[in-house]
Amino acid sequence: MWVVGGWTSLGFAVIGVLLPLLPTVPFVLVAAYCFSRGSKKLHRWLLRRPHFGRTLRDWERDRVIGRRQKWIACLGALVFLAYTAWIMPVYTAVKWIMAALTLAVLSYVVSRPSQPPVAATGPKAAAGSDAGRAPGG
């Protein structure tokens, strides 16, 4: 069941590459999650893909979204929102709901770290809270 869900999600991601209004990254993330539960082999295969493997590894390891990915996500979401708000005949209430959901998603994306945390190493980290004190103090 997990493998079927992974392939289905990956199929939607591929369609999202071709259709500008369908997002790609969320489907790839869902595929990675499904494959991690259903097939370690498929999960490793997905993490090795050149186009999104690094992004998936960064997300799984450190919950990091790179600056470039954030810009792409924000630009894509705002273009989609503008398209639906001004061109498509949609009710005003639906436009406000879409704007609120877009803002919520983008707030989450932007609030994620852009780089993995720096590992504390060296003599200062080993000394802990005493690192800033003068010797003998």
GUKOLVO-459240 format. One record per atom (N, C-alpha, C): residue number from 0; x, y, z; atom name. Coordinates in nm, 2 decimals, padded with zeros to 4 digits. Example, Ala and Ser with C-alpha at 12.3 -4.5 7.8 and 13.67 -1.06 7.14 Angstrom:
// GUKOLVO-459240
    k      xx      yy      zz   a
    0   01.32  -00.57   00.78   N
    0   01.23  -00.45   00.78  CA
    0   01.32  -00.33   00.78   C
    1   01.28  -00.22   00.71   N
    1   01.37  -00.11   00.71  CA
    1   01.29   00.00   00.79   C
***
This chain:
// GUKOLVO-459240
    k      xx      yy      zz   a
    0   00.08  -00.12   00.00   N
    0   00.00   00.00   00.00  CA
    0   00.09   00.13   00.00   C
    1   00.20   00.13   00.08   N
    1   00.29   00.24   00.08  CA
    1   00.35   00.26  -00.05   C
    2   00.39   00.15  -00.12   N
    2   00.46   00.17  -00.24  CA
    2   00.36   00.22  -00.35   C
    3   00.24   00.18  -00.35   N
    3   00.14   00.23  -00.44  CA
    3   00.12   00.38  -00.42   C
    4   00.11   00.42  -00.29   N
    4   00.09   00.56  -00.26  CA
    4   00.21   00.64  -00.30   C
    5   00.33   00.58  -00.29   N
    5   00.46   00.65  -00.33  CA
    5   00.46   00.67  -00.48   C
    6   00.43   00.57  -00.56   N
    6   00.42   00.58  -00.70  CA
    6   00.31   00.67  -00.75   C
    7   00.20   00.67  -00.69   N
    7   00.09   00.76  -00.72  CA
    7   00.13   00.90  -00.70   C
    8   00.19   00.93  -00.58   N
    8   00.23   01.07  -00.55  CA
    8   00.34   01.11  -00.65   C
    9   00.44   01.02  -00.68   N
    9   00.54   01.06  -00.77  CA
    9   00.48   01.08  -00.91   C
   10   00.38   01.01  -00.95   N
   10   00.31   01.04  -01.08  CA
   10   00.25   01.18  -01.08   C
   11   00.19   01.22  -00.97   N
   11   00.13   01.35  -00.96  CA
   11   00.25   01.46  -00.97   C
   12   00.36   01.43  -00.91   N
   12   00.48   01.52  -00.91  CA
   12   00.52   01.54  -01.06   C
   13   00.53   01.43  -01.13   N
   13   00.57   01.44  -01.27  CA
   13   00.47   01.52  -01.35   C
   14   00.34   01.51  -01.33   N
   14   00.24   01.59  -01.39  CA
   14   00.25   01.73  -01.35   C
   15   00.29   01.76  -01.22   N
   15   00.32   01.89  -01.18  CA
   15   00.43   01.96  -01.25   C
   16   00.53   01.88  -01.29   N
   16   00.64   01.94  -01.37  CA
   16   00.58   02.00  -01.50   C
   17   00.49   01.93  -01.56   N
   17   00.43   01.96  -01.69  CA
   17   00.32   02.07  -01.68   C
   18   00.24   02.07  -01.57   N
   18   00.14   02.16  -01.55  CA
   18   00.18   02.27  -01.45   C
   19   00.18   02.39  -01.49   N
   19   00.23   02.49  -01.40  CA
   19   00.15   02.52  -01.27   C
   20   00.02   02.48  -01.27   N
   20  -00.07   02.50  -01.16  CA
   20  -00.07   02.39  -01.06   C
   21   00.00   02.28  -01.09   N
   21   00.00   02.17  -00.99  CA
   21   00.14   02.17  -00.93   C
   22   00.15   02.17  -00.80   N
   22   00.28   02.17  -00.73  CA
   22   00.35   02.04  -00.74   C
   23   00.48   02.04  -00.74   N
   23   00.56   01.92  -00.76  CA
   23   00.62   01.88  -00.62   C
   24   00.68   01.97  -00.55   N
   24   00.76   01.93  -00.43  CA
   24   00.67   01.86  -00.33   C
   25   00.55   01.90  -00.30   N
   25   00.47   01.83  -00.19  CA
   25   00.45   01.68  -00.23   C
   26   00.43   01.66  -00.36   N
   26   00.41   01.52  -00.40  CA
   26   00.53   01.44  -00.39   C
   27   00.65   01.50  -00.42   N
   27   00.78   01.43  -00.41  CA
   27   00.80   01.40  -00.26   C
   28   00.77   01.49  -00.17   N
   28   00.78   01.47  -00.03  CA
   28   00.69   01.35   00.02   C
   29   00.57   01.35  -00.03   N
   29   00.48   01.24   00.01  CA
   29   00.53   01.11  -00.05   C
   30   00.58   01.11  -00.17   N
   30   00.64   00.99  -00.23  CA
   30   00.76   00.94  -00.14   C
   31   00.84   01.03  -00.10   N
   31   00.96   00.99  -00.02  CA
   31   00.91   00.93   00.11   C
   32   00.81   00.99   00.17   N
   32   00.75   00.94   00.30  CA
   32   00.70   00.80   00.28   C
   33   00.62   00.78   00.17   N
   33   00.56   00.65   00.14  CA
   33   00.66   00.55   00.12   C
   34   00.76   00.58   00.03   N
   34   00.87   00.48   00.00  CA
   34   00.95   00.45   00.13   C
   35   00.97   00.55   00.22   N
   35   01.04   00.52   00.34  CA
   35   00.97   00.42   00.43   C
   36   00.84   00.41   00.41   N
   36   00.76   00.32   00.49  CA
   36   00.74   00.18   00.42   C
   37   00.74   00.18   00.29   N
   37   00.71   00.06   00.21  CA
   37   00.82  -00.01   00.14   C
   38   00.93   00.07   00.10   N
   38   01.04   00.01   00.03  CA
   38   01.17   00.09   00.05   C
   39   01.26   00.04   00.13   N
   39   01.39   00.11   00.15  CA
   39   01.46   00.13   00.01   C
   40   01.45   00.03  -00.07   N
   40   01.51   00.04  -00.20  CA
   40   01.46   00.15  -00.29   C
   41   01.33   00.17  -00.29   N
   41   01.27   00.28  -00.37  CA
   41   01.30   00.41  -00.30   C
   42   01.30   00.41  -00.17   N
   42   01.34   00.54  -00.09  CA
   42   01.48   00.58  -00.13   C
   43   01.57   00.49  -00.12   N
   43   01.71   00.52  -00.16  CA
   43   01.72   00.57  -00.31   C
   44   01.65   00.50  -00.40   N
   44   01.65   00.54  -00.54  CA
   44   01.60   00.69  -00.55   C
   45   01.49   00.72  -00.48   N
   45   01.44   00.86  -00.49  CA
   45   01.54   00.96  -00.43   C
   46   01.61   00.93  -00.32   N
   46   01.70   01.02  -00.27  CA
   46   01.83   01.04  -00.35   C
   47   01.85   00.95  -00.45   N
   47   01.96   00.96  -00.54  CA
   47   01.93   01.03  -00.67   C
   48   01.81   01.07  -00.69   N
   48   01.77   01.15  -00.81  CA
   48   01.84   01.28  -00.81   C
   49   01.90   01.32  -00.93   N
   49   01.97   01.44  -00.94  CA
   49   01.89   01.57  -00.92   C
   50   01.77   01.57  -00.95   N
   50   01.69   01.70  -00.95  CA
   50   01.64   01.73  -00.81   C
   51   01.60   01.63  -00.73   N
   51   01.55   01.66  -00.60  CA
   51   01.60   01.58  -00.49   C
   52   01.70   01.49  -00.52   N
   52   01.75   01.41  -00.41  CA
   52   01.82   01.49  -00.30   C
   53   01.89   01.59  -00.33   N
   53   01.96   01.67  -00.22  CA
   53   01.85   01.74  -00.14   C
   54   01.75   01.79  -00.20   N
   54   01.65   01.86  -00.13  CA
   54   01.58   01.77  -00.03   C
   55   01.55   01.65  -00.08   N
   55   01.48   01.55   00.01  CA
   55   01.57   01.51   00.12   C
   56   01.70   01.48   00.09   N
   56   01.79   01.45   00.20  CA
   56   01.80   01.56   00.30   C
   57   01.82   01.68   00.26   N
   57   01.82   01.79   00.35  CA
   57   01.70   01.80   00.44   C
   58   01.58   01.78   00.38   N
   58   01.45   01.78   00.45  CA
   58   01.45   01.67   00.55   C
   59   01.48   01.55   00.51   N
   59   01.47   01.43   00.60  CA
   59   01.57   01.44   00.71   C
   60   01.69   01.49   00.68   N
   60   01.79   01.49   00.79  CA
   60   01.77   01.61   00.88   C
   61   01.75   01.73   00.83   N
   61   01.75   01.85   00.92  CA
   61   01.63   01.93   00.91   C
   62   01.53   01.89   00.83   N
   62   01.41   01.98   00.81  CA
   62   01.44   02.11   00.76   C
   63   01.53   02.11   00.66   N
   63   01.59   02.24   00.60  CA
   63   01.52   02.25   00.46   C
   64   01.49   02.38   00.43   N
   64   01.44   02.41   00.29  CA
   64   01.54   02.52   00.25   C
   65   01.61   02.50   00.14   N
   65   01.71   02.59   00.09  CA
   65   01.65   02.72   00.04   C
   66   01.73   02.83   00.04   N
   66   01.68   02.96  -00.01  CA
   66   01.62   02.95  -00.15   C
   67   01.69   02.89  -00.24   N
   67   01.64   02.88  -00.37  CA
   67   01.50   02.81  -00.38   C
   68   01.49   02.70  -00.30   N
   68   01.36   02.64  -00.30  CA
   68   01.25   02.72  -00.24   C
   69   01.29   02.80  -00.14   N
   69   01.19   02.90  -00.08  CA
   69   01.15   03.00  -00.18   C
   70   01.24   03.06  -00.25   N
   70   01.21   03.16  -00.36  CA
   70   01.12   03.10  -00.46   C
   71   01.15   02.98  -00.51   N
   71   01.07   02.91  -00.61  CA
   71   00.93   02.88  -00.56   C
   72   00.92   02.83  -00.43   N
   72   00.79   02.80  -00.37  CA
   72   00.70   02.93  -00.36   C
   73   00.77   03.04  -00.31   N
   73   00.69   03.16  -00.29  CA
   73   00.65   03.22  -00.42   C
   74   00.74   03.23  -00.52   N
   74   00.70   03.28  -00.65  CA
   74   00.59   03.20  -00.72   C
   75   00.61   03.07  -00.71   N
   75   00.50   02.98  -00.77  CA
   75   00.37   03.00  -00.71   C
   76   00.37   03.00  -00.58   N
   76   00.24   03.01  -00.50  CA
   76   00.18   03.15  -00.53   C
   77   00.25   03.25  -00.53   N
   77   00.20   03.39  -00.55  CA
   77   00.15   03.40  -00.70   C
   78   00.22   03.34  -00.79   N
   78   00.17   03.35  -00.93  CA
   78   00.04   03.27  -00.95   C
   79   00.04   03.15  -00.89   N
   79  -00.09   03.08  -00.89  CA
   79  -00.20   03.15  -00.82   C
   80  -00.18   03.21  -00.71   N
   80  -00.28   03.29  -00.64  CA
   80  -00.33   03.40  -00.72   C
   81  -00.24   03.48  -00.78   N
   81  -00.27   03.59  -00.87  CA
   81  -00.36   03.54  -00.99   C
   82  -00.31   03.43  -01.05   N
   82  -00.39   03.38  -01.16  CA
   82  -00.53   03.35  -01.12   C
   83  -00.55   03.27  -01.01   N
   83  -00.68   03.23  -00.98  CA
   83  -00.77   03.35  -00.93   C
   84  -00.70   03.45  -00.86   N
   84  -00.78   03.56  -00.81  CA
   84  -00.82   03.66  -00.92   C
   85  -00.74   03.68  -01.02   N
   85  -00.78   03.79  -01.12  CA
   85  -00.83   03.73  -01.25   C
   86  -00.79   03.61  -01.29   N
   86  -00.83   03.56  -01.42  CA
   86  -00.94   03.46  -01.41   C
   87  -00.93   03.37  -01.32   N
   87  -01.04   03.27  -01.31  CA
   87  -01.16   03.32  -01.24   C
   88  -01.28   03.28  -01.29   N
   88  -01.41   03.33  -01.23  CA
   88  -01.43   03.25  -01.10   C
   89  -01.38   03.30  -00.99   N
   89  -01.40   03.23  -00.86  CA
   89  -01.47   03.32  -00.77   C
   90  -01.55   03.27  -00.68   N
   90  -01.63   03.35  -00.58  CA
   90  -01.53   03.42  -00.49   C
   91  -01.57   03.54  -00.44   N
   91  -01.48   03.62  -00.35  CA
   91  -01.44   03.54  -00.23   C
   92  -01.53   03.47  -00.17   N
   92  -01.50   03.39  -00.05  CA
   92  -01.39   03.29  -00.08   C
   93  -01.40   03.22  -00.19   N
   93  -01.30   03.12  -00.23  CA
   93  -01.17   03.19  -00.25   C
   94  -01.16   03.31  -00.30   N
   94  -01.04   03.38  -00.32  CA
   94  -00.97   03.41  -00.18   C
   95  -01.05   03.45  -00.09   N
   95  -01.00   03.48   00.05  CA
   95  -00.95   03.35   00.11   C
   96  -01.02   03.24   00.10   N
   96  -00.98   03.12   00.16  CA
   96  -00.84   03.07   00.09   C
   97  -00.84   03.09  -00.04   N
   97  -00.71   03.05  -00.11  CA
   97  -00.60   03.14  -00.07   C
   98  -00.62   03.27  -00.05   N
   98  -00.52   03.36   00.00  CA
   98  -00.47   03.32   00.14   C
   99  -00.56   03.29   00.23   N
   99  -00.53   03.25   00.36  CA
   99  -00.45   03.12   00.37   C
  100  -00.49   03.02   00.29   N
  100  -00.41   02.90   00.28  CA
  100  -00.27   02.92   00.22   C
  101  -00.27   03.00   00.12   N
  101  -00.14   03.03   00.06  CA
  101  -00.04   03.10   00.16   C
  102  -00.10   03.19   00.23   N
  102  -00.02   03.26   00.33  CA
  102   00.03   03.17   00.44   C
  103  -00.06   03.08   00.48   N
  103  -00.02   02.98   00.59  CA
  103   00.09   02.89   00.54   C
  104   00.08   02.84   00.42   N
  104   00.18   02.75   00.36  CA
  104   00.31   02.82   00.34   C
  105   00.31   02.94   00.29   N
  105   00.43   03.02   00.27  CA
  105   00.49   03.06   00.40   C
  106   00.41   03.09   00.50   N
  106   00.47   03.12   00.63  CA
  106   00.54   03.00   00.69   C
  107   00.49   02.88   00.67   N
  107   00.56   02.76   00.71  CA
  107   00.69   02.74   00.64   C
  108   00.68   02.75   00.50   N
  108   00.80   02.73   00.42  CA
  108   00.91   02.83   00.46   C
  109   00.88   02.96   00.47   N
  109   00.98   03.06   00.50  CA
  109   01.03   03.05   00.64   C
  110   00.95   02.99   00.73   N
  110   01.00   02.98   00.87  CA
  110   01.10   02.86   00.89   C
  111   01.11   02.77   00.80   N
  111   01.20   02.66   00.81  CA
  111   01.34   02.71   00.79   C
  112   01.44   02.65   00.85   N
  112   01.58   02.69   00.84  CA
  112   01.62   02.67   00.69   C
  113   01.72   02.76   00.65   N
  113   01.77   02.75   00.51  CA
  113   01.90   02.67   00.51   C
  114   01.96   02.64   00.62   N
  114   02.08   02.57   00.63  CA
  114   02.08   02.47   00.75   C
  115   02.15   02.36   00.74   N
  115   02.15   02.27   00.86  CA
  115   02.22   02.34   00.97   C
  116   02.18   02.30   01.09   N
  116   02.24   02.36   01.21  CA
  116   02.39   02.33   01.21   C
  117   02.47   02.42   01.26   N
  117   02.62   02.40   01.27  CA
  117   02.64   02.32   01.39   C
  118   02.72   02.21   01.37   N
  118   02.75   02.13   01.49  CA
  118   02.85   02.20   01.58   C
  119   02.82   02.19   01.70   N
  119   02.91   02.26   01.80  CA
  119   03.03   02.17   01.82   C
  120   03.15   02.21   01.78   N
  120   03.27   02.14   01.80  CA
  120   03.38   02.23   01.85   C
  121   03.48   02.17   01.89   N
  121   03.60   02.25   01.94  CA
  121   03.60   02.27   02.08   C
  122   03.70   02.34   02.13   N
  122   03.72   02.36   02.28  CA
  122   03.61   02.44   02.34   C
  123   03.55   02.54   02.28   N
  123   03.45   02.62   02.34  CA
  123   03.32   02.54   02.36   C
  124   03.29   02.45   02.27   N
  124   03.17   02.37   02.28  CA
  124   03.19   02.27   02.40   C
  125   03.32   02.21   02.41   N
  125   03.35   02.12   02.51  CA
  125   03.34   02.18   02.65   C
  126   03.38   02.31   02.66   N
  126   03.38   02.38   02.79  CA
  126   03.24   02.42   02.83   C
  127   03.14   02.42   02.74   N
  127   03.00   02.45   02.78  CA
  127   02.99   02.60   02.82   C
  128   02.92   02.62   02.93   N
  128   02.90   02.76   02.97  CA
  128   03.02   02.83   03.03   C
  129   03.13   02.76   03.05   N
  129   03.25   02.82   03.10  CA
  129   03.33   02.88   02.99   C
  130   03.29   02.86   02.87   N
  130   03.37   02.91   02.75  CA
  130   03.40   03.05   02.75   C
  131   03.31   03.14   02.80   N
  131   03.34   03.28   02.80  CA
  131   03.40   03.34   02.92   C
  132   03.43   03.26   03.02   N
  132   03.49   03.30   03.14  CA
  132   03.64   03.31   03.13   C
  133   03.70   03.40   03.21   N
  133   03.84   03.41   03.22  CA
  133   03.90   03.30   03.30   C
  134   04.02   03.25   03.27   N
  134   04.08   03.14   03.34  CA
  134   04.09   03.18   03.49   C
  135   04.06   03.08   03.57   N
  135   04.07   03.10   03.72  CA
  135   03.95   03.18   03.77   C
  136   03.85   03.21   03.69   N
  136   03.74   03.29   03.74  CA
  136   03.62   03.21   03.77   C
***
